Amino acid sequence: MLQVDARQDATHVADADRSRVLVLSETESLGGRKPFLLDRLTPAEREYVIRQCTPRLAKRSSTVFRQGETQKGIFLIMSGGVRVFYAAPSGREITRAYWFAGNFIGGPDVFAQTRNMWSAVAIRDTSLLLLPSATLHLLCARMPNLALGLIEAMVFKGRCYAAMAQMLGTRTAGERMTRVLLLLAEMYGIETEQGVAISVPITHEEISHMVGATRQWVTIGLKRLQSDGIIEVGRGKLLIRKLDLLAGLATAH
């Protein structure tokens, strides 16, 4: 991950995905726009906090932090996006969420340099600000607005991960895959004459990491939906031909 001198451009978050998150949940509501950690701050407070951060640039597919290594602090995502995932001793991965500009990653112990419980990898070129744990602790003691913003962000993260745990514990793999497709349609869907085209490339393996199933199982499941005329899949292409039927599959269970 490269260090860049980008503080002067980090006073605002300008991104189409501002404060959005892609996480396995029962409803699309978790994927909507949410307040940024710094939104409550006055301009002077915001500028001061940013001066305490170290700008970083994570190139696409590069590691932001690694599971098991000592946590340095939290990373504010200024542009781009990051996949956060847990890797089991067997090597199997489960994606916790895709976080985009306007969110932070790191924690859950945001004030201490404990070991990371999961890993984070940039899914595109991503601009970040590293706010060290000790510095964050001092700033929250001095700035109630920052402390409130952090609490709100942590509450939202808790809701996201609780929703994911509920889906993994109560829904079948097929139902979870249907939810992922609907979330993709909500966040990245473009209306066309043929249906809703997903505007970002997503692989079968990436879907499998969200669903908690094997890539082979996801491939079979997508082919079944295609044979029913609900979706159309191809190399780098995902088209939802009948969004209403797909939504019906999610609500019928």
Secondary structure, DSSP 8 states (H G I E B T S, - for coil): -EE---GGG-SS---TTTT-EE---SSGGGGS----TTTTS-HHHHHHHHHTSEEEEE-TT-EEE-TTSB--EEEEEEESEEEEEEE-TTS-EEEEEEEETT-EE--SSTTS--B-SSEEEESS-EEEEEEEHHHHHHHHHH-HHHHHHHHHHHHHHHHHHHHHHHHHHHS-HHHHHHHHHHHHHHHHEEE-SSSEEESS---HHHHHHHHTS-HHHHHHHHHHHHHTTSEEEETTEEEES-HHHHHHHHH--
